[in-house]
Amino acid sequence: MFATTHLGGKSLLLLGLLLLQCHWGITAGRAEAADSESLTEYVSFELLIHRADVTAVFNGKQRIGGDHDTGLDPSTDSIAKGVHSLAFFFEGDSQGYPIPLQDSTIGSDGFSLLNVFAIDGFAVFPQEAKSRWAVVDLSRLREFLRGQQPAPDQIVDDLQHYISTELSGSRFKSVEFTLRLHYPLATAVFRGYAAGTFPLSLGTESLSFLLPNTDEAIRFRPTGTLYPSDWAFGLVSPDHNHLLLLQDHYGPYHIISFAHLAQYLDGHGEPDYLVDWQFPESSADAVLSQGRWLTNDLISFSAECCGTKAALIYKLGSDRGPVLHHTDD
């Protein structure tokens, strides 16, 4: 009887250890899968919009990869839809003053990120009540955020109508912005000036990269000329291994691995892949645009020339080069 009880206890102990080990394995697997999903779908960002001695700081996560047909500008939408916090910082004051945001606030009811300083001399930001917006004079903004001024200068119910019909164009001032996209192996830093409700990417003037163990950002220098419409914020592949960089209004695209990024930026390295396109039987250069990642090793982009627009797909390393998906005449 004693022996039977002893063996049963040992068996139960072994079974318990086995179940615990399985639980650890399942938990670790789920955590790894969750981490992998997080890494392949989102990039953390900080968007700083500067006005005089006040800076509005938006934080959030940008979705990357996939076919996001939102009907909006993909670069701006991926940033605006990913915002989860807003705080104001004042020169000489290290304290941040956060503003509560609802999930549906950003990108709805006419509020774009640039609206925060769209009106000269004022800050505009969401109220806690949905679809209501506070307009506060910058000279009184800190006092309002501290609770020393109980009410904003104005409450707006329909911000889009307010901005589009009640303000003259002369009151829209360009604002300086800095956008930092934090990748695992580098940080992309976009800088520029933008105004009103135009897409943020249209105001981009420069792109630099902060690499590990470096104090200064290394500037990306395209081989040709990029127009405002050529800049995009969706640079990184879903697996965070490659960057997609347009070199000129007429192409080509360079695809660079993070392992070679430092050498590439300082002019001592070539891109891992070069992607270009010219329409058959045409000697004219095509305008390349809308480059984006579909999967870890697949990009899509558009080419337009002489009244014809083509959608193309390129798989990294393919000997066939870009493959024509369809054309619109």
Contacts in CASP RR format, 6 or more apart in sequence:
PFRMAT RR
TARGET T0000
AUTHOR 0000-0000-0000
METHOD contacts of the structure
MODEL  1
MFATTHLGGKSLLLLGLLLLQCHWGITAGRAEAADSESLTEYVSFELLIH
RADVTAVFNGKQRIGGDHDTGLDPSTDSIAKGVHSLAFFFEGDSQGYPIP
LQDSTIGSDGFSLLNVFAIDGFAVFPQEAKSRWAVVDLSRLREFLRGQQP
APDQIVDDLQHYISTELSGSRFKSVEFTLRLHYPLATAVFRGYAAGTFPL
SLGTESLSFLLPNTDEAIRFRPTGTLYPSDWAFGLVSPDHNHLLLLQDHY
GPYHIISFAHLAQYLDGHGEPDYLVDWQFPESSADAVLSQGRWLTNDLIS
FSAECCGTKAALIYKLGSDRGPVLHHTDD
39 184 0 8 1.000
39 239 0 8 1.000
39 240 0 8 1.000
40 64 0 8 1.000
40 238 0 8 1.000
40 239 0 8 1.000
40 240 0 8 1.000
40 296 0 8 1.000
41 63 0 8 1.000
41 64 0 8 1.000
41 65 0 8 1.000
41 238 0 8 1.000
42 61 0 8 1.000
42 62 0 8 1.000
42 63 0 8 1.000
42 64 0 8 1.000
43 61 0 8 1.000
43 62 0 8 1.000
43 64 0 8 1.000
43 181 0 8 1.000
43 182 0 8 1.000
43 183 0 8 1.000
43 236 0 8 1.000
44 59 0 8 1.000
44 60 0 8 1.000
44 61 0 8 1.000
44 62 0 8 1.000
44 181 0 8 1.000
44 182 0 8 1.000
45 59 0 8 1.000
45 60 0 8 1.000
45 61 0 8 1.000
45 62 0 8 1.000
45 79 0 8 1.000
45 179 0 8 1.000
45 180 0 8 1.000
45 181 0 8 1.000
45 182 0 8 1.000
46 57 0 8 1.000
46 58 0 8 1.000
46 59 0 8 1.000
46 60 0 8 1.000
46 178 0 8 1.000
46 179 0 8 1.000
46 180 0 8 1.000
46 182 0 8 1.000
47 57 0 8 1.000
47 58 0 8 1.000
47 59 0 8 1.000
47 79 0 8 1.000
47 83 0 8 1.000
47 113 0 8 1.000
47 177 0 8 1.000
47 178 0 8 1.000
47 179 0 8 1.000
47 180 0 8 1.000
47 200 0 8 1.000
48 55 0 8 1.000
48 56 0 8 1.000
48 57 0 8 1.000
48 58 0 8 1.000
48 177 0 8 1.000
48 178 0 8 1.000
48 179 0 8 1.000
48 180 0 8 1.000
49 55 0 8 1.000
49 56 0 8 1.000
49 58 0 8 1.000
49 113 0 8 1.000
49 114 0 8 1.000
49 116 0 8 1.000
49 117 0 8 1.000
49 175 0 8 1.000
49 176 0 8 1.000
49 177 0 8 1.000
50 175 0 8 1.000
50 176 0 8 1.000
50 177 0 8 1.000
50 178 0 8 1.000
51 117 0 8 1.000
51 121 0 8 1.000
51 123 0 8 1.000
51 138 0 8 1.000
51 175 0 8 1.000
51 176 0 8 1.000
52 138 0 8 1.000
53 90 0 8 1.000
53 91 0 8 1.000
53 92 0 8 1.000
54 88 0 8 1.000
54 89 0 8 1.000
54 90 0 8 1.000
54 91 0 8 1.000
54 117 0 8 1.000
54 123 0 8 1.000
54 138 0 8 1.000
54 141 0 8 1.000
55 88 0 8 1.000
55 89 0 8 1.000
55 90 0 8 1.000
56 86 0 8 1.000
56 87 0 8 1.000
56 88 0 8 1.000
56 116 0 8 1.000
56 117 0 8 1.000
56 123 0 8 1.000
56 125 0 8 1.000
57 86 0 8 1.000
57 87 0 8 1.000
57 88 0 8 1.000
57 89 0 8 1.000
58 79 0 8 1.000
58 83 0 8 1.000
58 85 0 8 1.000
58 86 0 8 1.000
58 113 0 8 1.000
59 83 0 8 1.000
59 84 0 8 1.000
59 85 0 8 1.000
59 86 0 8 1.000
59 87 0 8 1.000
60 82 0 8 1.000
60 83 0 8 1.000
60 84 0 8 1.000
60 85 0 8 1.000
61 82 0 8 1.000
61 84 0 8 1.000
62 78 0 8 1.000
62 79 0 8 1.000
62 82 0 8 1.000
62 181 0 8 1.000
62 233 0 8 1.000
62 234 0 8 1.000
63 78 0 8 1.000
63 81 0 8 1.000
63 82 0 8 1.000
64 78 0 8 1.000
64 234 0 8 1.000
64 236 0 8 1.000
64 237 0 8 1.000
64 238 0 8 1.000
64 293 0 8 1.000
65 237 0 8 1.000
65 238 0 8 1.000
65 292 0 8 1.000
65 293 0 8 1.000
65 294 0 8 1.000
65 295 0 8 1.000
66 238 0 8 1.000
66 292 0 8 1.000
66 293 0 8 1.000
66 294 0 8 1.000
66 295 0 8 1.000
67 294 0 8 1.000
68 74 0 8 1.000
68 77 0 8 1.000
68 78 0 8 1.000
70 77 0 8 1.000
70 81 0 8 1.000
71 77 0 8 1.000
73 199 0 8 1.000
73 201 0 8 1.000
74 232 0 8 1.000
74 234 0 8 1.000
74 290 0 8 1.000
74 292 0 8 1.000
75 199 0 8 1.000
75 200 0 8 1.000
75 201 0 8 1.000
75 231 0 8 1.000
75 232 0 8 1.000
75 233 0 8 1.000
75 234 0 8 1.000
76 112 0 8 1.000
76 113 0 8 1.000
76 199 0 8 1.000
76 200 0 8 1.000
76 201 0 8 1.000
76 233 0 8 1.000
78 233 0 8 1.000
78 234 0 8 1.000
79 113 0 8 1.000
79 179 0 8 1.000
79 200 0 8 1.000
79 233 0 8 1.000
80 106 0 8 1.000
80 107 0 8 1.000
80 112 0 8 1.000
80 113 0 8 1.000
81 106 0 8 1.000
81 107 0 8 1.000
82 106 0 8 1.000
83 101 0 8 1.000
83 106 0 8 1.000
83 113 0 8 1.000
84 101 0 8 1.000
85 98 0 8 1.000
85 101 0 8 1.000
86 98 0 8 1.000
86 99 0 8 1.000
86 101 0 8 1.000
86 116 0 8 1.000
86 125 0 8 1.000
87 96 0 8 1.000
87 97 0 8 1.000
87 98 0 8 1.000
87 99 0 8 1.000
88 96 0 8 1.000
88 97 0 8 1.000
88 99 0 8 1.000
88 123 0 8 1.000
88 141 0 8 1.000
88 142 0 8 1.000
88 145 0 8 1.000
89 95 0 8 1.000
89 96 0 8 1.000
89 97 0 8 1.000
90 97 0 8 1.000
90 142 0 8 1.000
93 142 0 8 1.000
97 142 0 8 1.000
97 145 0 8 1.000
97 146 0 8 1.000
99 125 0 8 1.000
99 126 0 8 1.000
99 145 0 8 1.000
100 126 0 8 1.000
100 128 0 8 1.000
101 126 0 8 1.000
102 126 0 8 1.000
102 128 0 8 1.000
102 130 0 8 1.000
104 130 0 8 1.000
105 111 0 8 1.000
105 126 0 8 1.000
105 130 0 8 1.000
106 113 0 8 1.000
109 131 0 8 1.000
109 158 0 8 1.000
109 159 0 8 1.000
109 160 0 8 1.000
110 159 0 8 1.000
110 160 0 8 1.000
110 163 0 8 1.000
110 197 0 8 1.000
111 124 0 8 1.000
111 126 0 8 1.000
111 133 0 8 1.000
111 159 0 8 1.000
111 160 0 8 1.000
112 196 0 8 1.000
112 197 0 8 1.000
112 200 0 8 1.000
113 200 0 8 1.000
114 175 0 8 1.000
114 177 0 8 1.000
114 194 0 8 1.000
114 195 0 8 1.000
114 196 0 8 1.000
114 197 0 8 1.000
114 198 0 8 1.000
114 200 0 8 1.000
115 124 0 8 1.000
115 159 0 8 1.000
115 163 0 8 1.000
115 196 0 8 1.000
115 197 0 8 1.000
116 123 0 8 1.000
116 124 0 8 1.000
116 125 0 8 1.000
117 123 0 8 1.000
117 124 0 8 1.000
117 173 0 8 1.000
117 175 0 8 1.000
118 124 0 8 1.000
118 163 0 8 1.000
118 172 0 8 1.000
118 173 0 8 1.000
118 175 0 8 1.000
118 195 0 8 1.000
118 196 0 8 1.000
118 197 0 8 1.000
119 135 0 8 1.000
119 163 0 8 1.000
119 167 0 8 1.000
119 171 0 8 1.000
119 172 0 8 1.000
120 171 0 8 1.000
120 172 0 8 1.000
120 173 0 8 1.000
121 137 0 8 1.000
121 138 0 8 1.000
121 173 0 8 1.000
122 135 0 8 1.000
122 136 0 8 1.000
122 137 0 8 1.000
122 138 0 8 1.000
122 153 0 8 1.000
123 135 0 8 1.000
123 136 0 8 1.000
123 138 0 8 1.000
123 141 0 8 1.000
124 133 0 8 1.000
124 134 0 8 1.000
124 135 0 8 1.000
124 136 0 8 1.000
124 156 0 8 1.000
124 159 0 8 1.000
125 133 0 8 1.000
125 134 0 8 1.000
125 136 0 8 1.000
126 132 0 8 1.000
126 133 0 8 1.000
126 134 0 8 1.000
127 133 0 8 1.000
127 134 0 8 1.000
127 152 0 8 1.000
127 155 0 8 1.000
131 157 0 8 1.000
131 158 0 8 1.000
132 155 0 8 1.000
132 156 0 8 1.000
132 157 0 8 1.000
133 155 0 8 1.000
133 156 0 8 1.000
133 157 0 8 1.000
133 159 0 8 1.000
133 162 0 8 1.000
134 144 0 8 1.000
134 152 0 8 1.000
134 154 0 8 1.000
134 155 0 8 1.000
134 156 0 8 1.000
135 152 0 8 1.000
135 153 0 8 1.000
135 154 0 8 1.000
135 155 0 8 1.000
135 156 0 8 1.000
136 144 0 8 1.000
136 149 0 8 1.000
136 152 0 8 1.000
136 153 0 8 1.000
137 153 0 8 1.000
140 149 0 8 1.000
140 153 0 8 1.000
143 149 0 8 1.000
144 152 0 8 1.000
156 162 0 8 1.000
163 196 0 8 1.000
163 197 0 8 1.000
172 195 0 8 1.000
172 196 0 8 1.000
173 195 0 8 1.000
174 193 0 8 1.000
174 194 0 8 1.000
174 195 0 8 1.000
175 193 0 8 1.000
175 194 0 8 1.000
175 195 0 8 1.000
176 191 0 8 1.000
176 192 0 8 1.000
176 193 0 8 1.000
177 190 0 8 1.000
177 191 0 8 1.000
177 192 0 8 1.000
177 193 0 8 1.000
177 194 0 8 1.000
177 200 0 8 1.000
177 203 0 8 1.000
178 189 0 8 1.000
178 190 0 8 1.000
178 191 0 8 1.000
178 192 0 8 1.000
179 189 0 8 1.000
179 190 0 8 1.000
179 191 0 8 1.000
179 200 0 8 1.000
179 233 0 8 1.000
180 187 0 8 1.000
180 188 0 8 1.000
180 189 0 8 1.000
180 190 0 8 1.000
181 187 0 8 1.000
181 188 0 8 1.000
181 190 0 8 1.000
181 233 0 8 1.000
181 235 0 8 1.000
181 236 0 8 1.000
183 236 0 8 1.000
183 240 0 8 1.000
183 258 0 8 1.000
184 240 0 8 1.000
185 211 0 8 1.000
185 212 0 8 1.000
185 240 0 8 1.000
185 258 0 8 1.000
185 261 0 8 1.000
186 209 0 8 1.000
186 210 0 8 1.000
186 211 0 8 1.000
186 212 0 8 1.000
186 258 0 8 1.000
186 261 0 8 1.000
187 209 0 8 1.000
187 210 0 8 1.000
188 207 0 8 1.000
188 208 0 8 1.000
188 209 0 8 1.000
188 235 0 8 1.000
188 236 0 8 1.000
189 207 0 8 1.000
189 208 0 8 1.000
189 209 0 8 1.000
189 210 0 8 1.000
189 217 0 8 1.000
190 201 0 8 1.000
190 204 0 8 1.000
190 206 0 8 1.000
190 207 0 8 1.000
190 231 0 8 1.000
190 233 0 8 1.000
191 204 0 8 1.000
191 205 0 8 1.000
191 206 0 8 1.000
191 207 0 8 1.000
191 208 0 8 1.000
192 203 0 8 1.000
192 204 0 8 1.000
192 205 0 8 1.000
192 206 0 8 1.000
193 203 0 8 1.000
193 205 0 8 1.000
194 200 0 8 1.000
194 202 0 8 1.000
194 203 0 8 1.000
200 233 0 8 1.000
201 228 0 8 1.000
201 231 0 8 1.000
201 232 0 8 1.000
201 233 0 8 1.000
202 228 0 8 1.000
202 229 0 8 1.000
202 231 0 8 1.000
203 228 0 8 1.000
203 231 0 8 1.000
204 228 0 8 1.000
204 231 0 8 1.000
206 219 0 8 1.000
206 220 0 8 1.000
207 219 0 8 1.000
207 220 0 8 1.000
207 231 0 8 1.000
208 217 0 8 1.000
208 218 0 8 1.000
208 219 0 8 1.000
208 220 0 8 1.000
209 217 0 8 1.000
209 218 0 8 1.000
209 220 0 8 1.000
209 261 0 8 1.000
209 265 0 8 1.000
210 217 0 8 1.000
210 218 0 8 1.000
211 218 0 8 1.000
211 261 0 8 1.000
211 262 0 8 1.000
218 262 0 8 1.000
218 265 0 8 1.000
218 266 0 8 1.000
219 265 0 8 1.000
220 245 0 8 1.000
220 265 0 8 1.000
222 245 0 8 1.000
222 246 0 8 1.000
222 247 0 8 1.000
222 248 0 8 1.000
223 247 0 8 1.000
223 248 0 8 1.000
224 247 0 8 1.000
224 248 0 8 1.000
224 249 0 8 1.000
225 248 0 8 1.000
225 249 0 8 1.000
226 246 0 8 1.000
226 247 0 8 1.000
226 248 0 8 1.000
226 249 0 8 1.000
227 249 0 8 1.000
229 289 0 8 1.000
230 246 0 8 1.000
230 249 0 8 1.000
230 289 0 8 1.000
232 246 0 8 1.000
232 291 0 8 1.000
232 292 0 8 1.000
234 244 0 8 1.000
234 292 0 8 1.000
234 293 0 8 1.000
235 243 0 8 1.000
235 244 0 8 1.000
235 245 0 8 1.000
236 242 0 8 1.000
236 243 0 8 1.000
236 244 0 8 1.000
236 293 0 8 1.000
237 243 0 8 1.000
237 244 0 8 1.000
237 293 0 8 1.000
237 296 0 8 1.000
237 297 0 8 1.000
238 293 0 8 1.000
238 295 0 8 1.000
238 296 0 8 1.000
239 296 0 8 1.000
240 258 0 8 1.000
241 257 0 8 1.000
241 258 0 8 1.000
241 296 0 8 1.000
242 255 0 8 1.000
242 256 0 8 1.000
242 257 0 8 1.000
242 258 0 8 1.000
242 272 0 8 1.000
242 316 0 8 1.000
243 255 0 8 1.000
243 256 0 8 1.000
243 258 0 8 1.000
243 261 0 8 1.000
244 253 0 8 1.000
244 254 0 8 1.000
244 255 0 8 1.000
244 291 0 8 1.000
244 292 0 8 1.000
244 293 0 8 1.000
244 299 0 8 1.000
245 253 0 8 1.000
245 254 0 8 1.000
245 255 0 8 1.000
245 256 0 8 1.000
245 271 0 8 1.000
246 253 0 8 1.000
246 254 0 8 1.000
246 288 0 8 1.000
246 289 0 8 1.000
246 291 0 8 1.000
247 253 0 8 1.000
247 254 0 8 1.000
249 287 0 8 1.000
249 288 0 8 1.000
250 285 0 8 1.000
250 286 0 8 1.000
250 287 0 8 1.000
250 288 0 8 1.000
251 276 0 8 1.000
251 285 0 8 1.000
251 288 0 8 1.000
252 274 0 8 1.000
252 275 0 8 1.000
252 276 0 8 1.000
252 288 0 8 1.000
253 274 0 8 1.000
253 275 0 8 1.000
253 276 0 8 1.000
253 288 0 8 1.000
253 291 0 8 1.000
253 299 0 8 1.000
253 301 0 8 1.000
254 264 0 8 1.000
254 271 0 8 1.000
254 273 0 8 1.000
254 274 0 8 1.000
254 275 0 8 1.000
255 271 0 8 1.000
255 272 0 8 1.000
255 273 0 8 1.000
255 274 0 8 1.000
255 275 0 8 1.000
255 299 0 8 1.000
255 316 0 8 1.000
256 264 0 8 1.000
256 271 0 8 1.000
256 272 0 8 1.000
257 272 0 8 1.000
260 269 0 8 1.000
260 272 0 8 1.000
263 269 0 8 1.000
264 270 0 8 1.000
264 271 0 8 1.000
272 316 0 8 1.000
273 314 0 8 1.000
273 316 0 8 1.000
273 317 0 8 1.000
275 299 0 8 1.000
275 301 0 8 1.000
275 314 0 8 1.000
275 321 0 8 1.000
275 322 0 8 1.000
276 288 0 8 1.000
276 322 0 8 1.000
277 286 0 8 1.000
277 288 0 8 1.000
277 301 0 8 1.000
277 303 0 8 1.000
277 310 0 8 1.000
277 312 0 8 1.000
277 322 0 8 1.000
278 285 0 8 1.000
278 286 0 8 1.000
279 286 0 8 1.000
279 303 0 8 1.000
279 305 0 8 1.000
279 306 0 8 1.000
279 308 0 8 1.000
279 310 0 8 1.000
282 305 0 8 1.000
282 306 0 8 1.000
284 305 0 8 1.000
284 306 0 8 1.000
285 305 0 8 1.000
286 303 0 8 1.000
286 304 0 8 1.000
286 305 0 8 1.000
286 310 0 8 1.000
287 303 0 8 1.000
287 304 0 8 1.000
287 305 0 8 1.000
288 301 0 8 1.000
288 302 0 8 1.000
288 303 0 8 1.000
289 301 0 8 1.000
289 302 0 8 1.000
289 304 0 8 1.000
290 300 0 8 1.000
290 301 0 8 1.000
290 302 0 8 1.000
291 299 0 8 1.000
291 300 0 8 1.000
291 301 0 8 1.000
291 302 0 8 1.000
292 299 0 8 1.000
292 300 0 8 1.000
292 301 0 8 1.000
293 299 0 8 1.000
294 300 0 8 1.000
294 313 0 8 1.000
297 315 0 8 1.000
297 316 0 8 1.000
297 317 0 8 1.000
298 313 0 8 1.000
298 314 0 8 1.000
298 315 0 8 1.000
298 316 0 8 1.000
299 313 0 8 1.000
299 314 0 8 1.000
299 316 0 8 1.000
300 311 0 8 1.000
300 312 0 8 1.000
300 313 0 8 1.000
300 314 0 8 1.000
300 325 0 8 1.000
301 311 0 8 1.000
301 312 0 8 1.000
301 314 0 8 1.000
301 322 0 8 1.000
302 309 0 8 1.000
302 310 0 8 1.000
302 311 0 8 1.000
302 312 0 8 1.000
303 309 0 8 1.000
303 310 0 8 1.000
303 312 0 8 1.000
304 310 0 8 1.000
307 329 0 8 1.000
308 327 0 8 1.000
308 328 0 8 1.000
308 329 0 8 1.000
309 327 0 8 1.000
309 328 0 8 1.000
310 324 0 8 1.000
310 325 0 8 1.000
310 326 0 8 1.000
310 327 0 8 1.000
310 328 0 8 1.000
311 324 0 8 1.000
311 325 0 8 1.000
311 326 0 8 1.000
311 327 0 8 1.000
312 322 0 8 1.000
312 323 0 8 1.000
312 324 0 8 1.000
312 325 0 8 1.000
313 322 0 8 1.000
313 323 0 8 1.000
313 325 0 8 1.000
314 321 0 8 1.000
314 322 0 8 1.000
314 323 0 8 1.000
315 323 0 8 1.000
END
